[in-house]
Amino acid sequence: MLPMEVILVGTGDQEVPSGVLVAAGNALNIADGQLAVMSEEHGGTVAHGELIVAGTTSTQVSRVSVIQGTPNSTQINKVSAFVATTKLL
């Protein structure tokens, strides 16, 4: 698959989520259209999978992913495993 440019635009006036991305059960800790930054750091000050909050510095987290919630964020059991996805680096 060729690389493609993805522009993320949050919807509505939503608060930035905090805590871990993967919550209990079938739900993620991010709403449809909500934007968040997640730690990809292993062994850092902020654990892998933890959502970054205001005031976090690059000395605390050196690798992150920018993510956006989808309509299925609260019901991930309905996500198709065969849909092409993109990862922003």
C-alpha positions in Angstrom: 0.0 0.0 0.0 1.3 3.4 -0.9 1.8 5.9 1.8 -0.9 8.5 2.0 -1.4 11.8 3.8 -4.0 11.7 6.5 -5.4 14.9 8.0 -7.1 14.5 11.4 -9.8 16.9 12.3 -11.6 16.6 15.6 -15.3 16.9 15.7 -17.3 19.0 18.1 -16.0 20.6 21.2 -14.6 17.6 23.0 -12.3 17.3 26.0 -9.0 15.6 25.5 -9.2 12.1 27.0 -6.9 10.9 29.7 -6.0 7.5 31.2 -5.2 4.4 29.2 -6.6 3.9 25.6 -7.6 0.3 26.1 -10.4 0.3 28.7 -12.2 -2.8 30.0 -14.5 -4.8 27.7 -15.3 -3.7 24.2 -14.7 0.0 24.6 -11.7 2.3 24.0 -11.2 5.4 26.1 -11.8 7.7 23.1 -15.0 9.0 21.6 -16.0 9.2 18.0 -14.1 12.1 16.4 -12.1 12.8 19.5 -8.3 13.4 19.1 -5.6 12.1 21.5 -1.9 11.6 21.7 -0.8 8.2 23.1 2.5 7.1 24.5 4.4 4.5 22.5 7.3 4.5 25.0 8.3 1.2 26.6 9.9 1.8 30.0 9.5 5.6 30.1 7.9 7.8 32.6 4.5 7.6 30.9 3.5 4.0 30.3 2.9 2.5 26.8 -0.8 3.0 25.9 -1.3 5.9 28.3 -2.9 9.0 26.8 -0.7 12.1 27.1 -2.1 15.0 29.1 -1.1 18.7 28.9 2.2 19.5 30.5 3.9 16.2 29.4 7.4 16.9 28.0 9.6 15.1 25.5 11.9 14.0 28.3 9.0 12.0 29.8 7.8 10.5 26.4 9.9 10.3 23.3 7.6 8.2 21.0 3.9 9.0 20.5 1.0 8.2 18.2 -1.7 10.7 17.3 -5.1 8.9 17.3 -8.7 9.7 16.5 -11.8 7.9 17.8 -14.2 6.3 15.3 -17.9 5.4 15.5 -16.8 1.9 16.7 -14.5 3.1 19.5 -17.1 2.2 22.1 -17.9 -1.2 20.4 -14.6 -2.5 19.0 -16.1 -5.9 18.5 -17.9 -4.4 15.4 -14.6 -3.3 13.7 -13.8 -5.2 10.5 -10.4 -6.9 10.6 -10.2 -6.6 6.8 -10.3 -2.8 6.4 -7.1 -1.2 5.3 -5.6 1.0 8.0 -3.0 3.7 8.1 -0.4 4.4 10.8 1.1 7.9 11.2 4.7 7.9 12.0 
